[in-house]
Amino acid sequence: ELEERGVAPEKITYIPNGVNIDRFKPADDKKRLREKFNLPEDDIIVLSLGRLTEQKEPYRLIRTFSQVEKENKNKKDVTVVIAGVGELLSGAERLAQQQGLNNVRFLGYVDHEQDAPDLYACSDYFAVSSKYEGGEPILTLAEAMASGLPCIVSNIPHFKLIEDAHCGIIVDFTDPQKAAKRITEYLRRDNSNHSQNARRYAIDNIGWDAITERYLEKFKQLKNATPK
């Protein structure tokens, strides 16, 4: 976007959003944390956390996972957990009912400081169906990766890092049936390597220690380049 406005590429330094990898991390006892949120102990939990707005496209997520539920008959249950508030919350609840999505929990507002780390930690996957995002990675995605969650994301440029980091899949949420088939196949696999990759990427690239080093290095370069 800066280049489109005429800024020379060599004058641009991109530093991504950071995440506290000590607060957001995998949990050894998911079942205990699931009790806190009244979530099924043995289901596969797919978490979507964020504001329910047009930009986030929660309706796409619901339509897709209603198809996943149909595709996944006679297999381990998948429960979709939608956390957050926004102007589309009531519409999302109605759509889930209309679509026959039975295994869905709407948690409403979740306190970011007190509850969000535990909610990520007790989940198995993280899903984002946004049609546009302004930063990379978005805060919730960074927190999910730090928590060791493989990610299921929409096919927009900001989410390419999921593919690069080998920690999830990119799907076309505009085609719910096609997306559902891909997601169903993915959820039936052992994705523990993607979980490990997500956590490792967060530590190496977007943990605050790594981000701080990048800022310090840039400040040093600017200081040395400043005329005396």
Contacts in CASP RR format, 6 or more apart in sequence:
PFRMAT RR
TARGET T0000
AUTHOR 0000-0000-0000
METHOD contacts of the structure
MODEL  1
ELEERGVAPEKITYIPNGVNIDRFKPADDKKRLREKFNLPEDDIIVLSLG
RLTEQKEPYRLIRTFSQVEKENKNKKDVTVVIAGVGELLSGAERLAQQQG
LNNVRFLGYVDHEQDAPDLYACSDYFAVSSKYEGGEPILTLAEAMASGLP
CIVSNIPHFKLIEDAHCGIIVDFTDPQKAAKRITEYLRRDNSNHSQNARR
YAIDNIGWDAITERYLEKFKQLKNATPK
2 12 0 8 1.000
3 9 0 8 1.000
3 12 0 8 1.000
13 218 0 8 1.000
15 211 0 8 1.000
15 214 0 8 1.000
15 215 0 8 1.000
15 218 0 8 1.000
16 135 0 8 1.000
16 136 0 8 1.000
16 137 0 8 1.000
16 142 0 8 1.000
16 205 0 8 1.000
16 206 0 8 1.000
16 211 0 8 1.000
17 135 0 8 1.000
17 136 0 8 1.000
17 137 0 8 1.000
17 138 0 8 1.000
17 139 0 8 1.000
17 142 0 8 1.000
17 206 0 8 1.000
18 142 0 8 1.000
18 206 0 8 1.000
18 207 0 8 1.000
18 208 0 8 1.000
18 211 0 8 1.000
19 139 0 8 1.000
19 142 0 8 1.000
19 143 0 8 1.000
19 145 0 8 1.000
19 146 0 8 1.000
19 202 0 8 1.000
19 206 0 8 1.000
19 207 0 8 1.000
19 208 0 8 1.000
20 146 0 8 1.000
20 207 0 8 1.000
20 208 0 8 1.000
21 146 0 8 1.000
21 202 0 8 1.000
21 203 0 8 1.000
21 207 0 8 1.000
21 208 0 8 1.000
23 117 0 8 1.000
24 116 0 8 1.000
24 117 0 8 1.000
24 120 0 8 1.000
24 121 0 8 1.000
24 143 0 8 1.000
24 146 0 8 1.000
24 147 0 8 1.000
24 202 0 8 1.000
25 117 0 8 1.000
25 121 0 8 1.000
25 146 0 8 1.000
25 147 0 8 1.000
25 148 0 8 1.000
25 199 0 8 1.000
26 121 0 8 1.000
26 147 0 8 1.000
26 148 0 8 1.000
26 195 0 8 1.000
26 199 0 8 1.000
27 33 0 8 1.000
27 118 0 8 1.000
27 121 0 8 1.000
27 122 0 8 1.000
30 121 0 8 1.000
30 122 0 8 1.000
31 41 0 8 1.000
33 118 0 8 1.000
33 119 0 8 1.000
33 121 0 8 1.000
33 122 0 8 1.000
34 40 0 8 1.000
34 41 0 8 1.000
34 45 0 8 1.000
34 122 0 8 1.000
35 41 0 8 1.000
36 115 0 8 1.000
36 118 0 8 1.000
36 122 0 8 1.000
37 81 0 8 1.000
37 105 0 8 1.000
37 107 0 8 1.000
37 115 0 8 1.000
37 118 0 8 1.000
37 119 0 8 1.000
37 122 0 8 1.000
38 105 0 8 1.000
39 45 0 8 1.000
39 79 0 8 1.000
39 81 0 8 1.000
39 105 0 8 1.000
39 122 0 8 1.000
40 77 0 8 1.000
40 79 0 8 1.000
42 76 0 8 1.000
42 77 0 8 1.000
43 76 0 8 1.000
43 77 0 8 1.000
43 78 0 8 1.000
43 79 0 8 1.000
43 103 0 8 1.000
44 76 0 8 1.000
44 77 0 8 1.000
44 78 0 8 1.000
44 79 0 8 1.000
44 124 0 8 1.000
44 125 0 8 1.000
44 187 0 8 1.000
45 79 0 8 1.000
45 81 0 8 1.000
45 122 0 8 1.000
45 123 0 8 1.000
45 124 0 8 1.000
45 125 0 8 1.000
46 65 0 8 1.000
46 78 0 8 1.000
46 79 0 8 1.000
46 80 0 8 1.000
46 81 0 8 1.000
46 123 0 8 1.000
46 124 0 8 1.000
46 125 0 8 1.000
46 126 0 8 1.000
46 127 0 8 1.000
46 152 0 8 1.000
46 187 0 8 1.000
47 81 0 8 1.000
47 83 0 8 1.000
47 119 0 8 1.000
47 120 0 8 1.000
47 123 0 8 1.000
47 125 0 8 1.000
47 126 0 8 1.000
47 127 0 8 1.000
47 144 0 8 1.000
47 149 0 8 1.000
48 58 0 8 1.000
48 61 0 8 1.000
48 80 0 8 1.000
48 81 0 8 1.000
48 82 0 8 1.000
48 83 0 8 1.000
48 126 0 8 1.000
48 127 0 8 1.000
48 128 0 8 1.000
48 129 0 8 1.000
49 83 0 8 1.000
49 84 0 8 1.000
49 110 0 8 1.000
49 116 0 8 1.000
49 119 0 8 1.000
49 120 0 8 1.000
49 126 0 8 1.000
49 140 0 8 1.000
49 144 0 8 1.000
50 56 0 8 1.000
50 83 0 8 1.000
50 84 0 8 1.000
50 140 0 8 1.000
51 84 0 8 1.000
51 85 0 8 1.000
51 86 0 8 1.000
52 58 0 8 1.000
52 82 0 8 1.000
52 84 0 8 1.000
52 85 0 8 1.000
52 86 0 8 1.000
52 87 0 8 1.000
52 88 0 8 1.000
52 89 0 8 1.000
52 92 0 8 1.000
53 86 0 8 1.000
53 87 0 8 1.000
53 88 0 8 1.000
54 88 0 8 1.000
55 130 0 8 1.000
55 131 0 8 1.000
55 132 0 8 1.000
55 133 0 8 1.000
56 88 0 8 1.000
56 128 0 8 1.000
56 129 0 8 1.000
56 130 0 8 1.000
57 129 0 8 1.000
57 130 0 8 1.000
57 131 0 8 1.000
57 154 0 8 1.000
57 173 0 8 1.000
58 82 0 8 1.000
58 88 0 8 1.000
58 92 0 8 1.000
58 129 0 8 1.000
59 88 0 8 1.000
59 91 0 8 1.000
59 92 0 8 1.000
59 95 0 8 1.000
60 129 0 8 1.000
60 154 0 8 1.000
60 173 0 8 1.000
60 174 0 8 1.000
60 176 0 8 1.000
61 80 0 8 1.000
61 82 0 8 1.000
61 127 0 8 1.000
61 129 0 8 1.000
61 173 0 8 1.000
62 80 0 8 1.000
62 92 0 8 1.000
62 95 0 8 1.000
62 96 0 8 1.000
62 99 0 8 1.000
62 101 0 8 1.000
62 104 0 8 1.000
63 95 0 8 1.000
63 99 0 8 1.000
63 176 0 8 1.000
64 129 0 8 1.000
64 171 0 8 1.000
64 173 0 8 1.000
64 176 0 8 1.000
64 179 0 8 1.000
64 180 0 8 1.000
64 183 0 8 1.000
65 78 0 8 1.000
65 80 0 8 1.000
65 101 0 8 1.000
65 104 0 8 1.000
65 127 0 8 1.000
65 180 0 8 1.000
65 183 0 8 1.000
66 96 0 8 1.000
66 99 0 8 1.000
66 100 0 8 1.000
66 101 0 8 1.000
66 176 0 8 1.000
67 176 0 8 1.000
67 177 0 8 1.000
67 179 0 8 1.000
67 180 0 8 1.000
68 78 0 8 1.000
68 180 0 8 1.000
68 183 0 8 1.000
68 184 0 8 1.000
68 187 0 8 1.000
69 78 0 8 1.000
69 100 0 8 1.000
69 101 0 8 1.000
69 102 0 8 1.000
69 103 0 8 1.000
70 180 0 8 1.000
71 180 0 8 1.000
71 181 0 8 1.000
71 184 0 8 1.000
72 78 0 8 1.000
72 184 0 8 1.000
72 187 0 8 1.000
75 188 0 8 1.000
77 103 0 8 1.000
78 103 0 8 1.000
78 187 0 8 1.000
79 103 0 8 1.000
79 104 0 8 1.000
79 105 0 8 1.000
80 101 0 8 1.000
80 103 0 8 1.000
80 104 0 8 1.000
80 105 0 8 1.000
80 127 0 8 1.000
81 104 0 8 1.000
81 105 0 8 1.000
81 107 0 8 1.000
81 119 0 8 1.000
81 123 0 8 1.000
82 92 0 8 1.000
82 104 0 8 1.000
82 105 0 8 1.000
82 106 0 8 1.000
82 107 0 8 1.000
82 108 0 8 1.000
83 106 0 8 1.000
83 107 0 8 1.000
83 108 0 8 1.000
83 110 0 8 1.000
83 119 0 8 1.000
84 107 0 8 1.000
84 108 0 8 1.000
84 109 0 8 1.000
84 110 0 8 1.000
85 108 0 8 1.000
85 109 0 8 1.000
89 106 0 8 1.000
89 108 0 8 1.000
92 106 0 8 1.000
93 106 0 8 1.000
96 104 0 8 1.000
96 106 0 8 1.000
107 119 0 8 1.000
110 116 0 8 1.000
110 119 0 8 1.000
116 143 0 8 1.000
117 143 0 8 1.000
117 147 0 8 1.000
120 126 0 8 1.000
120 143 0 8 1.000
120 144 0 8 1.000
120 146 0 8 1.000
120 147 0 8 1.000
120 149 0 8 1.000
121 147 0 8 1.000
123 147 0 8 1.000
123 149 0 8 1.000
124 149 0 8 1.000
124 150 0 8 1.000
125 149 0 8 1.000
125 150 0 8 1.000
125 151 0 8 1.000
125 152 0 8 1.000
125 187 0 8 1.000
125 191 0 8 1.000
126 140 0 8 1.000
126 141 0 8 1.000
126 144 0 8 1.000
126 145 0 8 1.000
126 147 0 8 1.000
126 149 0 8 1.000
126 150 0 8 1.000
126 151 0 8 1.000
126 152 0 8 1.000
127 151 0 8 1.000
127 152 0 8 1.000
127 153 0 8 1.000
128 138 0 8 1.000
128 140 0 8 1.000
128 141 0 8 1.000
128 151 0 8 1.000
128 152 0 8 1.000
128 153 0 8 1.000
128 154 0 8 1.000
128 159 0 8 1.000
129 154 0 8 1.000
129 173 0 8 1.000
130 138 0 8 1.000
130 154 0 8 1.000
130 156 0 8 1.000
131 154 0 8 1.000
131 156 0 8 1.000
132 156 0 8 1.000
133 156 0 8 1.000
133 158 0 8 1.000
133 159 0 8 1.000
134 158 0 8 1.000
135 158 0 8 1.000
136 158 0 8 1.000
136 161 0 8 1.000
137 145 0 8 1.000
137 158 0 8 1.000
137 159 0 8 1.000
137 161 0 8 1.000
137 206 0 8 1.000
138 158 0 8 1.000
141 151 0 8 1.000
141 153 0 8 1.000
141 159 0 8 1.000
141 162 0 8 1.000
142 202 0 8 1.000
142 206 0 8 1.000
144 151 0 8 1.000
144 198 0 8 1.000
145 151 0 8 1.000
145 165 0 8 1.000
145 167 0 8 1.000
145 198 0 8 1.000
145 199 0 8 1.000
145 201 0 8 1.000
145 202 0 8 1.000
145 206 0 8 1.000
146 198 0 8 1.000
146 199 0 8 1.000
146 202 0 8 1.000
146 203 0 8 1.000
146 206 0 8 1.000
146 207 0 8 1.000
147 198 0 8 1.000
147 199 0 8 1.000
148 167 0 8 1.000
148 195 0 8 1.000
148 196 0 8 1.000
148 198 0 8 1.000
148 199 0 8 1.000
148 202 0 8 1.000
149 195 0 8 1.000
149 198 0 8 1.000
150 167 0 8 1.000
150 168 0 8 1.000
150 169 0 8 1.000
150 191 0 8 1.000
150 194 0 8 1.000
150 195 0 8 1.000
150 198 0 8 1.000
151 159 0 8 1.000
151 162 0 8 1.000
151 167 0 8 1.000
151 168 0 8 1.000
151 169 0 8 1.000
151 198 0 8 1.000
152 168 0 8 1.000
152 169 0 8 1.000
152 171 0 8 1.000
152 183 0 8 1.000
152 186 0 8 1.000
153 159 0 8 1.000
153 162 0 8 1.000
153 168 0 8 1.000
153 169 0 8 1.000
153 170 0 8 1.000
153 171 0 8 1.000
154 170 0 8 1.000
154 171 0 8 1.000
154 172 0 8 1.000
154 173 0 8 1.000
155 170 0 8 1.000
155 171 0 8 1.000
155 172 0 8 1.000
155 173 0 8 1.000
159 170 0 8 1.000
160 170 0 8 1.000
161 201 0 8 1.000
162 168 0 8 1.000
162 169 0 8 1.000
162 170 0 8 1.000
163 170 0 8 1.000
165 197 0 8 1.000
165 198 0 8 1.000
165 201 0 8 1.000
166 193 0 8 1.000
166 194 0 8 1.000
166 197 0 8 1.000
167 194 0 8 1.000
167 195 0 8 1.000
167 197 0 8 1.000
167 198 0 8 1.000
167 201 0 8 1.000
168 186 0 8 1.000
168 191 0 8 1.000
168 194 0 8 1.000
168 198 0 8 1.000
169 182 0 8 1.000
169 183 0 8 1.000
169 186 0 8 1.000
171 178 0 8 1.000
171 179 0 8 1.000
171 182 0 8 1.000
171 183 0 8 1.000
172 178 0 8 1.000
172 179 0 8 1.000
173 179 0 8 1.000
203 210 0 8 1.000
204 210 0 8 1.000
END
